[in-house]
Amino acid sequence: MWYDTVYQVLDIINQVILYVIGVPFFLQLIYMLFFFIPKKTFKKTEKKNRIAIVIPAHNEEDVIFDTVKEIFNKQDYPHELFDVYVIADNCTDRTKELAIQAGATVFEHIDDNPKHHMVGFALEYGLKELLKIDAEKHYDYMIRLDADNHINDTFLSLMNDAYNSGAKIARPYESATNMTQSSYTKACGLYYIFDSRCSSRVRERIHLDAHVNGPGSLTDMDIIRRIGGYDTVTMCEDTEFNFKRMFEKIHPHFVEDAVVYEDLPSTFKATLARNKRLGAGNTRLLIRYTPKLFFYTFKNLNLSFIENWLTYLFIPICPILCLWLPGFYIYAYIYHFMGLGSDFTANLFGIEMNWVQFTTTIIVGAISLLFVFCGLLQASLLVITDYKKMGANKKRELISGILLFPVFSIVYVITITIGIFMPPKWEKVQRNANFTKKQD
């Protein structure tokens, strides 16, 4: 019958999809299995380099003063060797004024084109302005921060050690300023911290390129001078910038003890606003760069390109997890439950049940339990080893985050899926400045 043919075709497609989904998940499982591999440390150096700290900001009057002031007040690095530059991008509030009061130099960027209201355009403008000053200052490297970021007191010294050890591009450990704000932020933080504590550590130790795609990144000023500032303005410009440097055979590193703390979304709405950008931007970036990532994998015999591709493949997989898998298994269950298939039946506790329906139920249930177990195990390991980097005084403060972690993983997949089908847009995310100040 026609419905048998439809089911058989869909079942074949589903088998292929399961294999595709399994590859990036297997990669993350490997990172979790190597959880206790020793971290990489960079040799301490007496040489102190000149640093430009660059902060793009759009209407960030609620956080920018504290962010800049804290850099000057708390870093154990010679103050005469670093400067802070804030790029006030199309601001209609007191961002410029407060940044100057805190000690920063401000580049004011005004662009009426709404398509240019993205951080890449702000950086493009700001780094061209920085190059004018660099002719006199002669900076060795720059550190990019976001307006809500805080960094540990030894951040600049640790990045300086990495730079003098040969790192031209590097990323820090990413944690959260408001990790302990609620059970939601605890689970959210655990999700993002996994990439630092597990994935990034393993990549660094086995000489794979780090994923430099967030705040706190280091870039050699020779690179900025050579490309004339900043050479990408896409929604996920940091990821693309890293791809381009990898294609130039520059090896990005991970500096684990340098920690940047950023403000985490504290509600589903805030998570959606953040992940709409990630979903839309990374999917378009992956489509654009997939051929080149494969080409450079074989050309340079460097697995870093394919590892990047497999990691970012999770983004377009999210709609499959949200839409295809539930749809297919609901259809398959109904198909067999109605007796449309020709499979023999099994007797379970006196109840006659289609065999395929029974085994499908068991398999789906087992996979679901495995997902929950792995999530709880992953979150528990993170809390045991890194709870202090998460801003907690005791491990038990994060127990609710561990329990909620599998649920947040589902929230993440759903919000990324929504983002994929949304047009790219740089939206201001609601900050939790009041909580952060209370903690300080």
N, C-alpha and C positions, 0 to 999 in steps of 0.2 A: 504494500500500500504506500501511497505518497508520503504519509507521515513517518513511515519506517525509513524511507530514503532521507527525508529531512533530518530525522534524528541522527542517522548514521553520518551524514555530512557534518552536522554540528558537532558531533562527538569527535570526529577527526580534527576539526578546527580547534576544539577545546584541548585535545591532547598536545597539539603544537603550542598553543598558548601556555599551557602548564610548563612546558620545557623552557619557553622564553622567560616566563616569570621566575622560574627556578634558578636561573643563572645569577642574576644580581642578588637574590636572596642567599644563595650559596656563598657568594663573595662576602656578604656581611656575616655569615656564620663563621667563615674562616677568620675574620677579624675578631670575632668574639672568642674563638678557640685559642687565639694567640694573645688573649687578654693580659697575661702576666709577663709578656716579653719586656725586658728592661727598656726604659726610655733612653732616647739619645740626648746627650748633653754636649754643649759646645765649649771648647776650651776658653777659659777666662783670659782676657787680654787687658793690658794696661793702656793700650791705645784707645783714645777717645775721639770719635768722629763727629762731624757736624751733621745735625739732624733737622729736617724740616717736617713738622707734624701738620698734616693737612686734614681739615674737618669740613666736609660739605654740610650745609645746614639750610633747611627750608622751614621758616617759622618755628624755631626751636627756642623761644625765649624762656620756656619753662625749665630747660636743662643746660643750655649752652654755657652759662656763667660758671656753674659748679664743675662742669666737665673741664673747661679750660683752667680754672683756678686750681683745681686739684692736681693737674699736670705740673704746674709750676711749684706747688707747695709740697708735693709728696715724692716726686721722683728723686732717686739717689744718684742722679746724673748731673754733671756740671751744668748749671743753668745758662751759662754763657755759650754753651755748645748746641743748644736747641732753641728753635722758635716755633710758635704755634700760628698757623694761618687758618682762618675760618672763611669759607666761601659762602657768603650770604646770598642764597639763590632765590631770587624773586620773593624776598621777604616783605611782609606787610606788618610785621610786629617789631619788637625791640631786640631781635637777634643781633643785629650789627652793634648796637649800642652796648649791650651786655657783654658781648665778646671782647670789645675794645676795653671795657672796664676791667675785665678779667686778665687782660694782658696780651690778647691776641692781635695780630694784624689781620684786617678784614679786606677781602676782595669782594666787592659788591657786584653781583651778576644780575642784570635785568634783561629778560628775554620775553617778549610778548607772545611768541609762538607757543601755543599750548602743547604742541607735539614735542617741544624741547624741554618740557617740565619734567625732566628725569635727571637722576644724579650724574649720569654720564656726561651730559652737557655742562653741568656745573663743574665737574672735574676737568673737562676739556678747557673751559675758560680759566679756571683757577690755576691749573698747572702751567698754562702759557704765561700767566702773570707771575707765577713763582719763578719761572726761568729768567725773567727780567731781573729779579732780585738775586737769583743764583749767580749771575755774572759777577756780583760783588761778594756774596756770602760764600760761594763754593761749597754747597752741601754735598755730603757723601751719599746719603740716602734719605728717603722720605718714609714716614709712617702715616698711613691713612687711618683715621678714626671716624666713627659716626658721632653725631651730636650728643647722644645719650650714653656714650661709652665711659667706663672707668677702667684704669689699668693698674695692675699691682705695682708696688713701689719700685721694684727692680726691673720693670718692663724694658726701659730704654737700655739699661746695662746689659740685659740678657740678649736683646736684639743686636746690640753692638758686638757682643761676643760672636753671635751667629754671622754677622756681616764680615767680621775680621777672620772668620773661619772659612769664608768663601761663598756665603749665601748672598745671591743677587736678588732673589725673590724669596720671601718667607711669610709664614702665617703663625699666629700664636694659638694658644689654647683658648677656646671660647666658652665662657661661663655666663652667669646672669646676675644682674644687680638685685633682681626681685625674685630670686629662686624660691625663697621661703614665704612668699606673700600668701599663697593659697595652695591647695592640693592641685589645682589646675596648673599653676606655674611650675610646681615641682615636677609634675609629669612632663610638661612641655620642655623644661630645662633638661631633664634626663634624656629626652629624645634627641635634642641637639648636641648635648655633651658627648654622646656616644661617638660621634664623628671625630671629636678631638681625642678622647681618652683611648679609643680602640682603633678606629680606622686610620687616623693620622699617625698614631704612634707606630703601627705596623708598617705603613707605607714608608715612613722615615727609616725604620730599621732595615728594611729589605731593599732600600734604594729606589722606591717608586716615587714619582713626583707628588708632592703635596697638593691638595686642593686649596688654592688660595682664593677664597671666594667670600670673604667677610671682612669685618673691621679688624684693625690692628695689623694690617699687612705691611711688610717692608718691601721697598723697591729701590734698587740701586739708582742713583740720580743719573748715572751714565746712560741707563735705559731711557729715562725721561728726556734727557737731552737729545739722544739719537732719534727718538720718534717725534720730538717736538712738542711734548706734553703728554697727552692722553689720546690713545688711538681707537677708542670704542665708545659708542654712545647708546648701546642697546639697553633693554630693560635689565638684563643681568650682565652689566658691563664688567663687573669684577671677574666673573667666570671667563668671559671672552678674553679679557686682558691676560689672564693666566694661560689660556689656550695659546694665544699668540706668542707668548714668551716661551712656552714649551716647544712650539714649532721652530723657534730660533735656537733650540738646544740649550736653553737656560733651565737649570734644574731647581724647581721650587722646593723649599725646605719647611720643616715644622719645628717650631721652638716651643717645647711643651711647658717649660716653667714660666714663660712670659704669658700672662693671663689677661685677656680683655673681657670685661663684664659689660653686657648689653642688656637693655630693657626687654624682657620677654612679654609676649602677648598674654594678657590675664583673662581674656574672655574668648568665646568662640568667634565673636564678631571681629575682634582684633586679630585672631589667628587667620581668619578668612581674608582680611585685608592684606596681611603679610604674604600669605600663600597664593593669593591671586597673582601677585607679581612673580613669585617663584615659578608657579605653574605655567603661566603664559610665557615668561621670559626664557626659562630653561628649555621648554619644549621647542620653541622656535630656534633657539641656539643649537639644540641637539640635531634638529633637522638640517640646519645649515652646515654643521661641522662634522657630521657622521662620516661622510666620504673621506675627509681630510684626516680624521683621527685614525681610520683604518689604514690609509695610505702611509701615514707616518709610523704606524706600528710596525709595518713590514719593511719600510725604507730604512728605519733606524734600529730595527730589532729591539725596540723599547716598548715594554708592556705597559708603561704608564699611560699611553694614549688609549689603549683598549680598556684599561682599568677605569680611566675617567669615563669612557663611553658606557661601560657596564653600570657604574655608579649612577650616572645621570639618566640611564635608561629607566630607573625606577619612577621618574616623573611621568613619562607617558604610559607607564604600566598602571598608574593609579586609576585611570578610568576603566581599565580592564578589571581591576579588583572591585571597583564600585558597581560597574554595570554588567560586564559580560559574565563573570563568575556567578553572581547571585541569579542573574537571568537564566543562564544555562542550567544550573542545578535545580532551580525551581521547575523549569520546563521538563528536565529529565525525570525529576521525581513524579511530576504529574503524569508524564508519559507512561512510566512503568506502573504507577499506582492505578491508573485506569485500565491496565491490562492490555495496552496497545502493543507492547513488545511481545516477542515470542519466547522469552526466557522462562525456564521452569521456575516453580515456586518453592519456597522453603517454609517449614512449619516452625514457628517461634512461639513457645508458650501457648500452643494450641491455636495460634492465629496464622492463617495462611498469608504469606507475603511474597511478592515478586522478588526473586533473588537479586536482580540488579538494583531494584529499589532498596533492598536491605543493605547490600554492600556499599552502595553509594552513600547511604545515610551514615554507615560506620566510618567510611573514609573521610567524608566531610567533617564529621564530628571529631575524628582523631586529629585532622589537620588543624581544626579550630582550637582544640586543647593544646596541641603542640605550639601554636602561635602564642597562646596565653602563657604557657610555661616558659618559652624562650624569652618573651617580653619581661616576665617577672624576674627571671634569672639575670637577664642583661641589666635591668634596672638595679637589682640588688647588688651586683658586682660593682656597678658604678658608685653606688652609695658607700659601700664598704671601703673602697680605695680612695675616692675623691670627694668625700662629703665636705671637707674644709674648703676646697676650691669652689664649692657650690654655695658658700656663705652660711653653712649650717655649723652649729657648735657641737651637735651630737647627731649620730646616725639616725636615731629614732625620730628626729624632726622631719625626715624625708620619707617615712614609711607610707604615708598616704599617697605620696607621689609614685612610689613603687607599685602600689595596688591599682592606681589609676593609669599607669603607663600603657597597658594594652589598649585601653579605651582611647587614650590620646592618640595612639598610633592610627586608630580608625578615623579619628577626627582629622588628623594630618592628611590621610589619603583622600578623604572627602573634600577638604578645602583645596588641596592641590588639583583635584579633578575639576572643581568649579573654576579654578584659575585658568586651566588649560583652555577652557571655552570662552574666556573673557578677554577683551582687548587689553593689551599691556597698558598699565597706567601706574605712575608713581604717586601713591597716596600717603598722606601723613598718617602715621599710626599713633593711636592714643598712648601717651606715655604714662608711666606710673611714678612720676617724679616725687609725689608726696610720700610714697612708701619708701623710696630710695633715701630721701632726706631723713626720714624717721630712723632708718637703719643706721645711717651715718651718725 
